[in-house]
Amino acid sequence: MSRDKHEQDKPAQAEIPSMRLDKYLKVSRIMKRRSVASDACDTGHVMLGGKEAKPSALVKVGDIISVRFGERLTQYEVVTLNEHVLKADAAGMYRVIP
């Protein structure tokens, strides 16, 4: 049996995809730059699951992200995690919660 065949027979490990919060905010175009997302997290403008979050917090599908822009608080539900997304498809990564 070849090595490749043997590796194909192994069951795939269940992997929970996750992404850093600052990267998610940038890739999804919720924030324009990763440095801006990082600063917003550091100053308490971003919450993950109802708690203040650091830029390095891991985001998973189904998480709720709250972002305070001035006086306005906007909540987003994470729908998908993608490393790279076209600008036109970025809004599909989240759902705005009214």
C-alpha positions in Angstrom: 0.0 0.0 0.0 1.4 3.4 -1.0 1.9 6.1 1.6 -0.6 8.4 -0.2 -3.3 5.6 -0.2 -2.7 5.0 3.5 -3.1 8.7 4.4 -6.3 8.8 2.5 -7.8 6.0 4.6 -7.2 8.0 7.8 -10.3 9.7 9.1 -10.1 13.5 8.8 -9.6 15.2 12.1 -12.5 17.4 13.1 -11.1 20.9 12.9 -12.9 24.0 14.2 -12.0 26.8 11.9 -11.2 30.1 13.6 -9.5 33.4 12.8 -8.1 36.3 14.8 -10.7 38.9 15.5 -8.7 41.8 14.0 -8.1 39.8 10.8 -11.8 38.9 10.6 -12.8 42.5 10.9 -10.5 43.5 8.1 -11.2 40.6 5.7 -15.0 41.1 6.1 -14.5 44.8 5.5 -16.3 45.7 8.7 -13.2 47.8 9.4 -10.9 49.2 6.7 -7.5 48.2 8.1 -6.3 45.5 10.4 -4.4 48.1 12.5 -7.7 50.1 12.9 -9.4 46.9 14.0 -6.6 46.1 16.5 -6.8 49.7 17.9 -10.6 49.4 18.3 -10.2 46.2 20.2 -7.5 47.6 22.5 -9.7 50.6 23.3 -12.8 48.6 24.2 -14.9 49.3 21.1 -15.2 45.7 20.1 -16.9 42.9 22.1 -17.0 39.2 21.3 -19.9 37.3 22.9 -20.7 40.2 25.1 -17.2 40.6 26.5 -14.5 43.1 25.6 -12.2 41.3 23.2 -8.5 41.5 22.4 -7.3 41.6 18.7 -6.0 38.1 19.1 -9.3 36.6 20.3 -10.4 33.7 18.0 -13.6 34.1 16.1 -15.7 31.1 15.1 -18.8 30.7 12.9 -21.8 31.6 15.0 -20.0 34.1 17.2 -21.6 37.6 17.8 -19.3 40.6 17.4 -20.4 44.0 18.7 -18.7 47.1 17.4 -19.2 50.6 18.7 -18.9 53.3 16.1 -19.3 56.6 18.0 -22.7 56.4 19.7 -23.9 53.6 17.4 -23.6 49.9 18.5 -23.7 47.4 15.6 -23.9 43.6 16.1 -22.7 41.0 13.6 -23.1 37.3 13.5 -20.2 35.4 11.9 -21.5 33.4 9.0 -18.3 32.2 7.3 -14.5 32.4 7.8 -12.4 33.1 4.7 -8.8 34.1 4.4 -9.3 36.2 1.3 -12.6 37.7 0.0 -13.4 39.9 -2.9 -14.9 43.3 -1.9 -18.2 42.4 -3.4 -18.4 39.1 -1.4 -17.2 40.5 1.9 -20.7 41.3 3.3 -21.6 37.6 2.9 -19.2 36.8 5.8 -21.5 38.2 8.4 -25.2 39.0 9.1 -26.1 42.3 10.8 -28.3 41.7 13.8 -30.9 44.4 14.2 
